[in-house]
């Protein structure tokens, strides 16, 4: 159908020039900013429907402590973990905003991190990857440093079998989660790799060669190259049906995953829609069945809602224009 409502949250502050990272759930959005802060946005419960009302989002907490831009973060029901250009990783209480721990290990900016089931993996501009054992928020110990990339390591992802890392050196490297030993390299991108997601046997990566590649992690084979973005592909997410990518051209593209994995599909049939609303580079995005939340160098977080579309919307309306825009200004 291509119809959606659009909600726009402005995150401008005097020193802010961009929301670098975000994660959301039903009740909140947590974003990391260039002004060294983490902002927590919460919605109110609608008393009639007993649903969380996204239109009431407001900034309820600002976490301060990093001395550089907050480049990456992840949170769960208890903690937020953030990485920064100040080269530290910090752990925060998700409810109180209290800083619980500071990990000083990397010697340059921490570019990405993931944690799950007592393991955390961080990566840095210093070309290394660190694997951590997390006993508790205050007891996090370095298990192993993975060295092999020849440039900044921009992104990591992992499950119980593999750790996957991607770098400005144009390669994706695969490591064993249990032993931390190197397994294989995925070669093919012609320039550095900015983003990647790994799930089951599939790795999807985005690069400054403007392409997206799909890889079989077990064989190392490149299954498909997606072309269409005009600048560096900065963020990528996929689920069972779709791949959503955001790029420095300000565009967000939605791709058909099943078609991309079918070698018989013509290249022109793979991009389902292009969303053009950000005026700056798209840095991060997350999506679910009904919405895409994206953040950009234009200091905004956009919520693309494909579920709650006003009835009066004409079916001929372009997929490129929002039907309704909500604006939240945070002074």
PASEBA-1860 file (N, C-alpha, C; in nm, 3 decimals):
! residues 331
1> XXXXXXXX> 0.082/-0.120/0.000/0.000/0.000/0.000/0.086/0.126/0.000 ~ 0.197/0.124/0.068/0.289/0.236/0.063/0.248/0.356/0.144 ~ 0.134/0.350/0.215/0.091/0.467/0.291/0.145/0.460/0.433 ~ 0.174/0.577/0.488/0.227/0.579/0.625/0.203/0.716/0.686 ~ 0.202/0.719/0.818/0.210/0.849/0.886/0.353/0.866/0.931 ~ 0.391/0.989/0.950/0.530/1.018/0.986/0.532/1.106/1.110 ~ 0.608/1.065/1.207/0.627/1.145/1.328/0.772/1.188/1.334 ~ 0.794/1.313/1.362/0.930/1.368/1.359/0.966/1.421/1.497
9> XXXXXXXX> 1.075/1.372/1.554/1.122/1.420/1.684/1.250/1.499/1.661 ~ 1.249/1.625/1.700/1.369/1.707/1.685/1.456/1.695/1.809 ~ 1.585/1.671/1.789/1.677/1.652/1.902/1.781/1.763/1.906 ~ 1.748/1.877/1.850/1.850/1.982/1.842/1.888/2.037/1.978 ~ 2.015/2.051/1.998/2.065/2.133/2.109/2.179/2.213/2.049 ~ 2.227/2.312/2.119/2.327/2.402/2.062/2.448/2.324/2.008 ~ 2.485/2.219/2.081/2.608/2.148/2.044/2.579/2.022/1.964 ~ 2.451/1.991/1.944/2.418/1.864/1.880/2.413/1.877/1.730
17> XXXXXXXX> 2.476/1.783/1.662/2.463/1.775/1.518/2.442/1.629/1.481 ~ 2.340/1.569/1.535/2.310/1.435/1.490/2.282/1.336/1.599 ~ 2.185/1.250/1.569/2.154/1.135/1.654/2.229/1.019/1.591 ~ 2.328/0.966/1.661/2.414/0.864/1.601/2.359/0.722/1.617 ~ 2.280/0.698/1.721/2.234/0.561/1.742/2.104/0.563/1.819 ~ 2.024/0.458/1.800/1.898/0.451/1.873/1.851/0.307/1.881 ~ 1.764/0.285/1.978/1.692/0.158/1.992/1.556/0.194/2.050 ~ 1.453/0.120/2.012/1.322/0.152/2.067/1.246/0.027/2.107
25> XXXXXXXX> 1.143/0.046/2.190/1.044/-0.059/2.217/0.907/0.010/2.220 ~ 0.805/-0.057/2.275/0.670/-0.001/2.272/0.662/0.132/2.347 ~ 0.742/0.146/2.452/0.722/0.260/2.542/0.827/0.369/2.528 ~ 0.940/0.341/2.464/1.045/0.442/2.466/1.137/0.431/2.346 ~ 1.211/0.538/2.325/1.323/0.541/2.230/1.443/0.589/2.310 ~ 1.555/0.518/2.297/1.679/0.564/2.361/1.777/0.597/2.250 ~ 1.830/0.720/2.253/1.915/0.766/2.144/2.048/0.817/2.198 ~ 2.153/0.796/2.120/2.286/0.846/2.153/2.319/0.962/2.061
33> XXXXXXXX> 2.373/1.069/2.119/2.389/1.192/2.043/2.534/1.237/2.031 ~ 2.553/1.322/1.932/2.684/1.380/1.909/2.727/1.472/2.023 ~ 2.629/1.522/2.101/2.663/1.615/2.211/2.704/1.542/2.339 ~ 2.742/1.413/2.326/2.796/1.330/2.436/2.688/1.273/2.529 ~ 2.561/1.298/2.500/2.455/1.253/2.590/2.377/1.135/2.532 ~ 2.305/1.068/2.622/2.206/0.967/2.583/2.071/1.023/2.626 ~ 1.975/1.025/2.534/1.842/1.077/2.567/1.742/0.964/2.566 ~ 1.658/0.960/2.670/1.552/0.860/2.681/1.419/0.931/2.655
41> XXXXXXXX> 1.347/0.885/2.552/1.216/0.941/2.516/1.110/0.839/2.556 ~ 1.007/0.883/2.626/0.902/0.791/2.670/0.766/0.839/2.623 ~ 0.676/0.742/2.595/0.539/0.778/2.562/0.450/0.752/2.682 ~ 0.333/0.816/2.682/0.237/0.800/2.791/0.135/0.693/2.753 ~ 0.077/0.630/2.854/-0.028/0.532/2.831/-0.160/0.604/2.803 ~ -0.225/0.567/2.694/-0.357/0.624/2.664/-0.461/0.557/2.754 ~ -0.530/0.637/2.835/-0.619/0.580/2.937/-0.737/0.506/2.875 ~ -0.780/0.547/2.755/-0.895/0.481/2.691/-0.856/0.347/2.632
49> XXXXXXXX> -0.752/0.348/2.549/-0.717/0.226/2.476/-0.622/0.136/2.553 ~ -0.563/0.189/2.663/-0.459/0.117/2.738/-0.340/0.081/2.648 ~ -0.318/0.162/2.547/-0.204/0.144/2.458/-0.107/0.259/2.481 ~ 0.020/0.234/2.451/0.119/0.341/2.459/0.099/0.433/2.341 ~ 0.087/0.562/2.368/0.060/0.660/2.264/0.190/0.726/2.219 ~ 0.236/0.689/2.099/0.361/0.741/2.046/0.357/0.893/2.025 ~ 0.235/0.947/2.010/0.224/1.091/1.987/0.259/1.172/2.111 ~ 0.276/1.107/2.225/0.307/1.179/2.349/0.453/1.166/2.388
57> XXXXXXXX> 0.537/1.122/2.296/0.679/1.104/2.329/0.741/1.232/2.384 ~ 0.811/1.218/2.497/0.885/1.332/2.549/1.016/1.283/2.609 ~ 1.114/1.372/2.612/1.245/1.336/2.667/1.235/1.337/2.820 ~ 1.255/1.219/2.881/1.239/1.207/3.026/1.372/1.197/3.100 ~ 1.478/1.165/3.027/1.609/1.151/3.092/1.719/1.189/2.995 ~ 1.821/1.254/3.047/1.943/1.280/2.971/2.059/1.225/3.053 ~ 2.128/1.124/2.998/2.238/1.059/3.070/2.369/1.124/3.027 ~ 2.441/1.177/3.125/2.567/1.244/3.095/2.682/1.172/3.164
65> XXXXXXXX> 2.798/1.174/3.100/2.916/1.107/3.155/3.021/1.085/3.048 ~ 2.974/1.049/2.926/3.070/1.037/2.816/3.130/1.174/2.786 ~ 3.257/1.173/2.745/3.323/1.298/2.709/3.343/1.308/2.558 ~ 3.276/1.221/2.484/3.277/1.225/2.338/3.141/1.179/2.288 ~ 3.119/1.192/2.158/2.992/1.152/2.097/2.956/1.009/2.133 ~ 2.826/0.984/2.154/2.779/0.847/2.181/2.749/0.782/2.046 ~ 2.834/0.687/2.008/2.831/0.630/1.874/2.748/0.503/1.864 ~ 2.730/0.433/1.976/2.657/0.307/1.971/2.595/0.281/2.108
73> XXXXXXXX> 2.483/0.210/2.107/2.423/0.171/2.234/2.332/0.052/2.213 ~ 2.306/-0.018/2.323/2.207/-0.125/2.326/2.151/-0.127/2.467 ~ 2.021/-0.158/2.480/1.964/-0.169/2.614/1.875/-0.292/2.623 ~ 1.856/-0.338/2.748/1.757/-0.443/2.775/1.670/-0.395/2.891 ~ 1.605/-0.485/2.961/1.513/-0.443/3.068/1.584/-0.386/3.190 ~ 1.716/-0.404/3.199/1.790/-0.357/3.316/1.892/-0.248/3.289 ~ 1.964/-0.261/3.179/2.079/-0.172/3.158/2.083/-0.116/3.016 ~ 2.151/-0.003/3.005/2.192/0.053/2.876/2.344/0.042/2.872
81> XXXXXXXX> 2.399/-0.005/2.761/2.545/-0.002/2.742/2.574/0.085/2.621 ~ 2.667/0.179/2.637/2.698/0.273/2.531/2.847/0.276/2.503 ~ 2.881/0.306/2.378/3.020/0.323/2.337/3.037/0.460/2.275 ~ 3.156/0.516/2.291/3.173/0.657/2.256/3.306/0.684/2.188 ~ 3.313/0.802/2.127/3.441/0.846/2.070/3.542/0.881/2.179 ~ 3.497/0.880/2.307/3.593/0.899/2.417/3.668/0.769/2.449 ~ 3.643/0.663/2.369/3.707/0.531/2.375/3.661/0.444/2.492 ~ 3.561/0.490/2.568/3.509/0.408/2.678/3.377/0.341/2.642
89> XXXXXXXX> 3.347/0.237/2.719/3.215/0.172/2.717/3.155/0.198/2.855 ~ 3.033/0.247/2.860/2.970/0.277/2.990/2.840/0.200/3.004 ~ 2.813/0.160/3.129/2.694/0.083/3.162/2.606/0.169/3.252 ~ 2.476/0.177/3.219/2.382/0.263/3.291/2.262/0.182/3.337 ~ 2.202/0.224/3.448/2.076/0.166/3.493/1.964/0.223/3.405 ~ 1.889/0.135/3.337/1.789/0.182/3.240/1.675/0.257/3.309 ~ 1.651/0.229/3.438/1.540/0.293/3.509/1.580/0.426/3.572 ~ 1.696/0.428/3.637/1.737/0.549/3.711/1.830/0.638/3.631
97> XXXXXXXX> 1.895/0.583/3.529/1.992/0.660/3.452/2.129/0.669/3.519 ~ 2.144/0.600/3.633/2.272/0.603/3.705/2.380/0.530/3.626 ~ 2.501/0.586/3.624/2.613/0.517/3.560/2.667/0.410/3.654 ~ 2.671/0.285/3.607/2.709/0.172/3.693/2.853/0.127/3.670 ~ 2.906/0.150/3.551/3.037/0.094/3.518/3.097/0.170/3.400 ~ 3.228/0.183/3.400/3.301/0.238/3.286/3.412/0.141/3.250 ~ 3.414/0.095/3.125/3.516/0.000/3.079/3.617/0.077/2.995 ~ 3.739/0.083/3.044/3.846/0.153/2.973/3.939/0.047/2.915
105> XXXXXXXX> 3.927/0.023/2.786/4.010/-0.079/2.721/4.056/-0.031/2.585 ~ 3.962/0.002/2.498/3.998/0.045/2.363/4.077/0.176/2.369 ~ 4.168/0.194/2.272/4.247/0.316/2.274/4.199/0.419/2.173 ~ 4.094/0.386/2.097/4.029/0.485/2.012/3.878/0.464/2.022 ~ 3.803/0.541/1.944/3.656/0.542/1.952/3.596/0.401/1.947 ~ 3.496/0.378/2.032/3.420/0.253/2.030/3.306/0.272/1.930 ~ 3.312/0.198/1.820/3.222/0.223/1.707/3.094/0.142/1.712 ~ 3.098/0.026/1.776/2.977/-0.057/1.781/2.989/-0.156/1.895
113> XXXXXXXX> 2.874/-0.203/1.944/2.875/-0.307/2.048/2.745/-0.385/2.041 ~ 2.751/-0.510/2.085/2.632/-0.594/2.103/2.651/-0.672/2.232 ~ 2.540/-0.694/2.307/2.549/-0.785/2.421/2.426/-0.873/2.426 ~ 2.446/-0.996/2.478/2.338/-1.095/2.485/2.387/-1.213/2.568 ~ 2.301/-1.262/2.657/2.329/-1.386/2.732/2.466/-1.386/2.800 ~ 2.501/-1.277/2.865/2.624/-1.274/2.943/2.751/-1.252/2.863 ~ 2.737/-1.224/2.733/2.854/-1.194/2.649/2.834/-1.056/2.587 ~ 2.940/-0.978/2.581/2.937/-0.853/2.506/3.055/-0.849/2.410
121> XXXXXXXX> 3.031/-0.795/2.290/3.138/-0.776/2.192/3.142/-0.628/2.157 ~ 3.260/-0.568/2.166/3.278/-0.427/2.129/3.383/-0.419/2.018 ~ 3.374/-0.314/1.937/3.475/-0.296/1.833/3.509/-0.148/1.821 ~ 3.625/-0.122/1.764/3.680/0.013/1.775/3.755/0.058/1.651 ~ 3.775/0.188/1.647/3.861/0.249/1.547/4.004/0.200/1.561 ~ 4.039/0.144/1.680/4.175/0.094/1.703/4.201/-0.040/1.632 ~ 4.105/-0.084/1.547/4.114/-0.204/1.463/4.089/-0.334/1.537 ~ 4.058/-0.326/1.665/4.040/-0.449/1.742/3.895/-0.472/1.782
129> XXXXXXXX> 3.869/-0.596/1.821/3.739/-0.639/1.873/3.765/-0.695/2.012 ~ 3.682/-0.659/2.108/3.698/-0.713/2.243/3.576/-0.797/2.278 ~ 3.601/-0.916/2.334/3.494/-1.005/2.380/3.495/-1.004/2.532 ~ 3.379/-0.977/2.591/3.367/-0.958/2.736/3.271/-1.059/2.796 ~ 3.302/-1.104/2.918/3.208/-1.185/2.996/3.139/-1.093/3.095 ~ 3.005/-1.097/3.095/2.927/-1.009/3.182/2.862/-1.091/3.293 ~ 2.921/-1.086/3.412/2.860/-1.152/3.527/2.742/-1.068/3.578 ~ 2.764/-0.938/3.581/2.662/-0.843/3.627/2.701/-0.708/3.568
137> XXXXXXXX> 2.615/-0.606/3.580/2.651/-0.475/3.523/2.781/-0.419/3.578 ~ 2.814/-0.454/3.703/2.937/-0.402/3.763/3.055/-0.498/3.750 ~ 3.029/-0.619/3.705/3.137/-0.717/3.689/3.142/-0.766/3.545 ~ 3.219/-0.694/3.465/3.236/-0.725/3.323/3.385/-0.741/3.298 ~ 3.425/-0.860/3.253/3.568/-0.889/3.239/3.605/-0.921/3.095 ~ 3.720/-0.871/3.054/3.769/-0.895/2.918/3.809/-1.041/2.902 ~ 3.752/-1.109/2.803/3.787/-1.248/2.777/3.896/-1.259/2.670 ~ 3.880/-1.188/2.559/3.975/-1.202/2.449/3.969/-1.078/2.360
145> XXXXXXXX> 4.082/-1.045/2.301/4.088/-0.940/2.199/4.111/-1.007/2.065 ~ 4.025/-0.976/1.968/4.035/-1.035/1.835/4.103/-0.935/1.742 ~ 4.218/-0.975/1.689/4.295/-0.885/1.602/4.309/-0.950/1.466 ~ 4.288/-0.873/1.360/4.299/-0.927/1.225/4.260/-0.825/1.121 ~ 4.171/-0.734/1.157/4.134/-0.628/1.062/4.247/-0.527/1.048 ~ 4.258/-0.470/0.928/4.366/-0.376/0.900/4.318/-0.230/0.899 ~ 4.195/-0.209/0.943/4.140/-0.073/0.955/4.036/-0.075/1.066 ~ 3.975/0.039/1.092/3.873/0.049/1.196/3.768/-0.061/1.180
153> XXXXXXXX> 3.727/-0.120/1.292/3.619/-0.220/1.290/3.489/-0.145/1.319 ~ 3.402/-0.137/1.219/3.285/-0.050/1.227/3.163/-0.114/1.290 ~ 3.156/-0.247/1.287/3.033/-0.312/1.333/3.061/-0.457/1.371 ~ 2.989/-0.505/1.472/2.995/-0.646/1.513/2.854/-0.698/1.535 ~ 2.838/-0.828/1.519/2.714/-0.895/1.556/2.754/-1.037/1.595 ~ 2.671/-1.104/1.673/2.709/-1.240/1.712/2.588/-1.319/1.759 ~ 2.605/-1.452/1.757/2.512/-1.542/1.824/2.597/-1.647/1.896 ~ 2.535/-1.758/1.936/2.611/-1.856/2.015/2.718/-1.927/1.932
161> XXXXXXXX> 2.709/-1.918/1.798/2.805/-1.988/1.713/2.917/-1.897/1.660 ~ 2.878/-1.782/1.607/2.977/-1.695/1.541/2.970/-1.551/1.590 ~ 3.087/-1.487/1.589/3.100/-1.342/1.598/3.134/-1.295/1.456 ~ 3.066/-1.192/1.409/3.091/-1.139/1.275/3.131/-0.993/1.288 ~ 3.238/-0.954/1.221/3.287/-0.816/1.228/3.311/-0.763/1.088 ~ 3.295/-0.632/1.072/3.318/-0.571/0.940/3.396/-0.442/0.958 ~ 3.477/-0.411/0.857/3.579/-0.308/0.875/3.594/-0.219/0.753 ~ 3.663/-0.107/0.776/3.704/-0.021/0.666/3.803/-0.087/0.573
169> XXXXXXXX> 3.854/-0.204/0.610/3.950/-0.275/0.523/3.880/-0.357/0.413 ~ 3.747/-0.338/0.397/3.663/-0.402/0.294/3.625/-0.545/0.324 ~ 3.666/-0.598/0.439/3.637/-0.739/0.467/3.539/-0.756/0.583 ~ 3.472/-0.871/0.579/3.393/-0.920/0.692/3.467/-1.041/0.745 ~ 3.488/-1.047/0.876/3.557/-1.162/0.934/3.462/-1.236/1.028 ~ 3.475/-1.367/1.027/3.392/-1.455/1.108/3.481/-1.524/1.211 ~ 3.436/-1.525/1.337/3.512/-1.582/1.448/3.423/-1.678/1.525 ~ 3.480/-1.775/1.590/3.403/-1.867/1.674/3.369/-1.799/1.806
177> XXXXXXXX> 3.241/-1.801/1.844/3.201/-1.737/1.970/3.260/-1.810/2.090 ~ 3.262/-1.943/2.084/3.307/-2.020/2.201/3.458/-2.015/2.220 ~ 3.534/-2.024/2.111/3.681/-2.028/2.124/3.748/-1.895/2.091 ~ 3.673/-1.803/2.026/3.727/-1.674/1.980/3.832/-1.691/1.870 ~ 3.838/-1.809/1.810/3.934/-1.830/1.700/3.877/-1.778/1.569 ~ 3.967/-1.734/1.479/3.927/-1.686/1.347/3.876/-1.803/1.262 ~ 3.768/-1.781/1.187/3.710/-1.886/1.103/3.728/-1.858/0.954 ~ 3.679/-1.743/0.906/3.692/-1.713/0.763/3.670/-1.565/0.737
185> XXXXXXXX> 3.708/-1.524/0.615/3.687/-1.386/0.570/3.588/-1.387/0.454 ~ 3.495/-1.292/0.455/3.401/-1.273/0.343/3.451/-1.155/0.261 ~ 3.495/-1.184/0.138/3.551/-1.082/0.050/3.455/-1.049/-0.064 ~ 3.449/-0.923/-0.103/3.365/-0.887/-0.217/3.336/-0.738/-0.224 ~ 3.311/-0.676/-0.111/3.287/-0.530/-0.114/3.411/-0.459/-0.167 ~ 3.388/-0.355/-0.246/3.500/-0.285/-0.309/3.552/-0.168/-0.224 ~ 3.475/-0.132/-0.121/3.520/-0.028/-0.028/3.484/-0.071/0.114 ~ 3.515/0.015/0.210/3.491/-0.021/0.350/3.346/-0.054/0.380
193> XXXXXXXX> 3.325/-0.132/0.486/3.192/-0.177/0.525/3.149/-0.099/0.649 ~ 3.028/-0.041/0.642/2.980/0.047/0.749/2.882/-0.022/0.842 ~ 2.812/-0.126/0.794/2.705/-0.184/0.875/2.683/-0.329/0.835 ~ 2.624/-0.404/0.927/2.596/-0.544/0.899/2.500/-0.598/1.002 ~ 2.423/-0.698/0.962/2.344/-0.776/1.057/2.364/-0.922/1.023 ~ 2.367/-1.005/1.128/2.386/-1.149/1.111/2.276/-1.221/1.186 ~ 2.209/-1.315/1.118/2.109/-1.398/1.184/2.096/-1.529/1.109 ~ 2.084/-1.638/1.186/2.080/-1.773/1.129/2.205/-1.792/1.044
201> XXXXXXXX> 2.193/-1.817/0.915/2.314/-1.835/0.834/2.341/-1.715/0.745 ~ 2.261/-1.610/0.761/2.267/-1.497/0.668/2.336/-1.375/0.729 ~ 2.427/-1.318/0.652/2.488/-1.189/0.686/2.447/-1.090/0.578 ~ 2.397/-0.973/0.619/2.366/-0.866/0.524/2.452/-0.746/0.561 ~ 2.525/-0.692/0.464/2.620/-0.585/0.491/2.599/-0.467/0.398 ~ 2.635/-0.347/0.447/2.627/-0.226/0.366/2.762/-0.157/0.364 ~ 2.794/-0.095/0.250/2.931/-0.048/0.229/2.937/0.091/0.169 ~ 3.055/0.151/0.175/3.075/0.279/0.107/3.097/0.259/-0.043
209> XXXXXXXX> 3.087/0.134/-0.092/3.078/0.113/-0.237/2.932/0.130/-0.284 ~ 2.844/0.176/-0.193/2.701/0.205/-0.218/2.615/0.080/-0.235 ~ 2.671/-0.037/-0.211/2.594/-0.161/-0.230/2.566/-0.231/-0.097 ~ 2.470/-0.323/-0.105/2.437/-0.413/0.005/2.468/-0.554/-0.046 ~ 2.532/-0.634/0.037/2.558/-0.772/-0.003/2.498/-0.869/0.097 ~ 2.447/-0.981/0.045/2.394/-1.090/0.126/2.491/-1.207/0.117 ~ 2.525/-1.264/0.233/2.629/-1.368/0.239/2.578/-1.491/0.313 ~ 2.625/-1.607/0.269/2.607/-1.731/0.344/2.726/-1.745/0.438
217> XXXXXXXX> 2.701/-1.741/0.569/2.813/-1.738/0.664/2.892/-1.868/0.663 ~ 2.826/-1.980/0.633/2.895/-2.110/0.638/2.989/-2.129/0.519 ~ 2.944/-2.090/0.400/3.028/-2.110/0.281/3.114/-1.988/0.251 ~ 3.071/-1.873/0.302/3.142/-1.748/0.269/3.101/-1.690/0.136 ~ 3.003/-1.753/0.068/2.962/-1.708/-0.065/2.876/-1.582/-0.057 ~ 2.896/-1.491/-0.153/2.807/-1.376/-0.167/2.687/-1.420/-0.250 ~ 2.567/-1.410/-0.192/2.446/-1.461/-0.256/2.380/-1.357/-0.346 ~ 2.397/-1.230/-0.316/2.332/-1.125/-0.395/2.395/-0.990/-0.361
225> XXXXXXXX> 2.404/-0.903/-0.461/2.445/-0.764/-0.440/2.327/-0.674/-0.475 ~ 2.285/-0.588/-0.382/2.173/-0.496/-0.404/2.228/-0.358/-0.436 ~ 2.185/-0.303/-0.550/2.231/-0.171/-0.592/2.113/-0.076/-0.599 ~ 2.136/0.051/-0.568/2.028/0.149/-0.572/2.059/0.273/-0.491 ~ 2.126/0.256/-0.378/2.166/0.374/-0.301/2.275/0.450/-0.378 ~ 2.274/0.581/-0.361/2.369/0.665/-0.435/2.489/0.706/-0.351 ~ 2.484/0.675/-0.221/2.599/0.703/-0.135/2.617/0.587/-0.037 ~ 2.714/0.603/0.052/2.747/0.501/0.151/2.623/0.446/0.222
233> XXXXXXXX> 2.613/0.315/0.230/2.503/0.250/0.303/2.545/0.238/0.449 ~ 2.479/0.316/0.535/2.525/0.335/0.673/2.460/0.241/0.773 ~ 2.335/0.197/0.745/2.266/0.112/0.842/2.178/0.012/0.770 ~ 2.168/-0.106/0.827/2.093/-0.214/0.763/2.028/-0.300/0.870 ~ 1.902/-0.338/0.848/1.834/-0.435/0.935/1.752/-0.527/0.846 ~ 1.738/-0.652/0.889/1.647/-0.740/0.814/1.568/-0.828/0.910 ~ 1.450/-0.872/0.863/1.371/-0.971/0.936/1.343/-1.085/0.840 ~ 1.234/-1.158/0.859/1.207/-1.274/0.773/1.164/-1.234/0.632
241> XXXXXXXX> 1.117/-1.110/0.616/1.059/-1.072/0.488/1.132/-0.957/0.418 ~ 1.187/-0.867/0.497/1.238/-0.743/0.438/1.379/-0.710/0.486 ~ 1.448/-0.638/0.401/1.572/-0.572/0.440/1.542/-0.422/0.434 ~ 1.580/-0.348/0.538/1.564/-0.203/0.536/1.703/-0.141/0.548 ~ 1.735/-0.050/0.457/1.868/0.012/0.457/1.855/0.163/0.458 ~ 1.952/0.228/0.522/1.958/0.374/0.523/2.096/0.418/0.478 ~ 2.101/0.529/0.405/2.229/0.568/0.345/2.257/0.716/0.362 ~ 2.378/0.752/0.325/2.420/0.892/0.333/2.351/0.979/0.227
249> XXXXXXXX> 2.275/0.918/0.135/2.196/0.998/0.041/2.064/1.043/0.105 ~ 2.045/1.011/0.235/1.924/1.051/0.306/1.805/0.960/0.281 ~ 1.825/0.858/0.200/1.713/0.771/0.164/1.712/0.642/0.245 ~ 1.592/0.592/0.268/1.572/0.461/0.331/1.507/0.372/0.226 ~ 1.563/0.255/0.204/1.507/0.163/0.105/1.460/0.034/0.173 ~ 1.349/-0.018/0.124/1.293/-0.143/0.173/1.304/-0.245/0.061 ~ 1.365/-0.360/0.091/1.394/-0.462/-0.010/1.322/-0.592/0.026 ~ 1.292/-0.670/-0.076/1.226/-0.799/-0.060/1.333/-0.906/-0.035
257> XXXXXXXX> 1.338/-0.959/0.088/1.445/-1.054/0.123/1.435/-1.184/0.044 ~ 1.315/-1.241/0.037/1.300/-1.370/-0.033/1.341/-1.357/-0.180 ~ 1.300/-1.247/-0.242/1.337/-1.225/-0.383/1.489/-1.208/-0.397 ~ 1.549/-1.138/-0.301/1.694/-1.116/-0.308/1.771/-1.247/-0.296 ~ 1.713/-1.342/-0.221/1.780/-1.472/-0.203/1.754/-1.568/-0.319 ~ 1.662/-1.531/-0.408/1.629/-1.616/-0.524/1.711/-1.568/-0.644 ~ 1.806/-1.649/-0.691/1.894/-1.605/-0.800/1.818/-1.569/-0.927 ~ 1.693/-1.620/-0.941/1.617/-1.594/-1.064/1.549/-1.457/-1.063
265> XXXXXXXX> 1.543/-1.393/-0.946/1.474/-1.263/-0.938/1.552/-1.156/-1.012 ~ 1.484/-1.079/-1.100/1.555/-0.970/-1.167/1.590/-0.859/-1.068 ~ 1.703/-0.795/-1.089/1.752/-0.694/-0.995/1.652/-0.582/-0.973 ~ 1.578/-0.546/-1.078/1.484/-0.435/-1.068/1.363/-0.460/-0.980 ~ 1.340/-0.587/-0.945/1.220/-0.621/-0.866/1.247/-0.622/-0.716 ~ 1.369/-0.596/-0.675/1.406/-0.622/-0.535/1.374/-0.508/-0.440 ~ 1.380/-0.383/-0.488/1.352/-0.268/-0.400/1.202/-0.240/-0.401 ~ 1.138/-0.255/-0.284/0.993/-0.240/-0.275/0.952/-0.094/-0.264
273> XXXXXXXX> 1.027/-0.015/-0.191/0.994/0.128/-0.179/1.115/0.205/-0.131 ~ 1.112/0.333/-0.161/1.217/0.425/-0.117/1.152/0.537/-0.038 ~ 1.198/0.559/0.084/1.142/0.663/0.172/1.238/0.781/0.173 ~ 1.189/0.896/0.132/1.274/1.014/0.122/1.218/1.122/0.212 ~ 1.274/1.138/0.329/1.224/1.240/0.421/1.336/1.306/0.500 ~ 1.444/1.232/0.527/1.556/1.292/0.599/1.629/1.390/0.507 ~ 1.672/1.501/0.564/1.749/1.598/0.486/1.899/1.576/0.504 ~ 1.935/1.484/0.592/2.077/1.456/0.615/2.104/1.307/0.608
281> XXXXXXXX> 2.227/1.269/0.632/2.267/1.129/0.629/2.188/1.048/0.731 ~ 2.144/0.930/0.691/2.074/0.840/0.784/2.180/0.757/0.857 ~ 2.177/0.762/0.991/2.279/0.695/1.071/2.235/0.560/1.125 ~ 2.109/0.552/1.172/2.065/0.430/1.238/1.919/0.409/1.208 ~ 1.879/0.283/1.203/1.738/0.255/1.192/1.707/0.122/1.257 ~ 1.581/0.107/1.291/1.529/-0.016/1.349/1.387/-0.027/1.297 ~ 1.337/-0.147/1.273/1.200/-0.157/1.225/1.135/-0.282/1.279 ~ 1.002/-0.283/1.272/0.926/-0.403/1.301/0.819/-0.414/1.193
289> XXXXXXXX> 0.717/-0.495/1.217/0.617/-0.521/1.114/0.546/-0.394/1.068 ~ 0.532/-0.298/1.159/0.445/-0.184/1.131/0.515/-0.050/1.121 ~ 0.641/-0.042/1.162/0.703/0.090/1.161/0.853/0.080/1.142 ~ 0.907/0.190/1.094/1.052/0.206/1.083/1.087/0.330/1.165 ~ 1.185/0.319/1.253/1.234/0.435/1.328/1.376/0.462/1.280 ~ 1.401/0.585/1.236/1.532/0.617/1.180/1.586/0.745/1.243 ~ 1.717/0.758/1.244/1.779/0.879/1.297/1.883/0.930/1.198 ~ 1.906/1.060/1.204/1.983/1.122/1.097/2.071/1.236/1.145
297> XXXXXXXX> 2.161/1.275/1.056/2.248/1.390/1.078/2.167/1.519/1.076 ~ 2.039/1.514/1.031/1.955/1.634/1.033/1.894/1.659/1.171 ~ 1.945/1.588/1.273/1.904/1.606/1.413/1.763/1.556/1.442 ~ 1.711/1.469/1.359/1.575/1.420/1.385/1.572/1.269/1.397 ~ 1.472/1.223/1.472/1.434/1.083/1.471/1.300/1.078/1.400 ~ 1.287/0.996/1.297/1.160/0.982/1.226/1.097/0.848/1.260 ~ 0.967/0.849/1.283/0.892/0.725/1.305/0.797/0.710/1.187 ~ 0.826/0.612/1.102/0.742/0.585/0.985/0.640/0.479/1.029
305> XXXXXXXX> 0.514/0.517/1.036/0.411/0.427/1.087/0.324/0.380/0.971 ~ 0.333/0.250/0.939/0.258/0.195/0.827/0.126/0.132/0.872 ~ 0.098/0.138/1.003/-0.023/0.075/1.056/-0.133/0.178/1.077 ~ -0.100/0.288/1.148/-0.202/0.387/1.183/-0.211/0.496/1.078 ~ -0.264/0.459/0.962/-0.274/0.555/0.852/-0.413/0.616/0.852 ~ -0.426/0.748/0.844/-0.559/0.810/0.842/-0.643/0.758/0.726 ~ -0.774/0.740/0.752/-0.864/0.683/0.651/-0.871/0.772/0.528 ~ -0.865/0.905/0.550/-0.888/0.997/0.438/-0.773/1.001/0.339
313> XXXXXXXX> -0.665/0.930/0.367/-0.551/0.934/0.276/-0.589/0.879/0.140 ~ -0.555/0.951/0.037/-0.584/0.905/-0.098/-0.491/0.790/-0.133 ~ -0.545/0.689/-0.199/-0.465/0.570/-0.230/-0.360/0.602/-0.336 ~ -0.375/0.717/-0.401/-0.277/0.751/-0.504/-0.160/0.831/-0.446 ~ -0.164/0.855/-0.314/-0.058/0.939/-0.256/0.078/0.872/-0.274 ~ 0.175/0.952/-0.300/0.310/0.900/-0.325/0.367/0.837/-0.199 ~ 0.445/0.732/-0.216/0.510/0.670/-0.101/0.617/0.763/-0.046 ~ 0.649/0.868/-0.119/0.758/0.954/-0.076/0.713/1.066/0.016
321> XXXXXXXX> 0.582/1.092/0.025/0.541/1.204/0.109/0.464/1.157/0.231 ~ 0.495/1.213/0.347/0.424/1.172/0.468/0.282/1.225/0.465 ~ 0.189/1.153/0.526/0.052/1.200/0.531/0.028/1.288/0.651 ~ 0.108/1.272/0.752/0.091/1.354/0.872/0.225/1.361/0.943 ~ 0.258/1.474/0.995/0.386/1.490/1.064/0.363/1.545/1.204 ~ 0.419/1.478/1.303/0.416/1.529/1.440/0.554/1.583/1.470 ~ 0.559/1.694/1.538/0.689/1.754/1.569/0.705/1.771/1.719 ~ 0.817/1.725/1.771/0.850/1.742/1.912/0.980/1.819/1.918
329> XXX> 0.978/1.933/1.979/1.099/2.013/1.991/1.150/2.001/2.133 ~ 1.275/1.959/2.145/1.334/1.945/2.278/1.430/2.061/2.301 ~ 1.391/2.152/2.387/1.476/2.270/2.409/1.586/2.240/2.509
END
